[in-house]
Amino acid sequence: MIHSDLLRLAVELVNPSLVSALDRIQQRQSRDGPPTAHLVPSTLLEAIRYSLLAAGKRLRPALVLGGAQAVGANIRIALPPACAVEMVHAYSLIHDDLPALDDDDERRGQPSCHIQHGEATALLAGDALLTEAFAVLADHRPLSDEPVAPEAQRLQAVLELSRAIGAAGMIGGQIDDLAAENQTPDLGHLEAIHRRKTGRLIQASVVMGGIYGGGTEAQLRSLRTFGAELGFAFQLIDDVLDSDGIVTIQGSKRARSTAQELTDRALKALQPFGPNSIGLRELAEKMVRRLA
Ligand code: GRG
């Protein structure tokens, strides 16, 4: 049976796996070091748990599962990258909320991590989440009882994710976004910021699902196109709803139609997958319906 409601599935499947990933971090205390040392401070674990298990939509994990589904795999094989992208997402939100960046006091309907746990702990909880996300990808042990992807695919996913969120990806986009704050960037520059700052993690999510699902090079190329267009559409829709970013240059009407064009291009990239892409298709359609 092909599941189409990937967001519901992501909450049902990924949340317990995130708890397993957290348990694994905690258990390392006795396995990887001297038994008397408290290798994982409870303050750090609490801050990580607070942000990671807060009520997010789990969009990126849903995209990972959708990528695996599109290439015809059992979606459970993609649980590790689904957890890894949510861990990276949680880290980016914690850091983005810090006083040095957006200085936001609230996130996901609760005090942001630094308000609840203090600035230094929040900063370090973000660092730990980023690092542990790669441990989840590299680990050969299943998080629950999912089938384990071959080593070559796990390594390919590590490369995909590190490129997406590194200096030329999410971090580069964030730096350029900060620099643009006191300027009037043109449309092309804002698009380049959006595509990296928000888009690359969304793109890597769907591609990693395809990698873990054993997709062919041609299938991964199609997923990459889908993810790039959807990733930009996601940020553009956010701009329209917040009357922010590109909307301040283009106006709402033009930005809405660009978001629809991007979604159409994303949907077109799914054609080679036939019915297996129903989950990704519905996710993309649901996203653009937020503008209705
Ligand atoms: C500071 C390391 C660092 C990176 C900054 C992506 C990013 C780059 C920061 C996130 C901040 C942000 C608000 C970006 C805009 C994209 C956005 C609307 C994110 C929220 O994603 P949702 O809607 O959130 O998927 P939930 O809570 O549902 O997971």
Residues whose N, C-alpha, C, O or C-beta is under 5 A from the ligand:
A	BS01	GRG	A55 G56 K57 R58 L59 S92 L93 H95 D96 R108 M170 Q174 K197 T198 D238
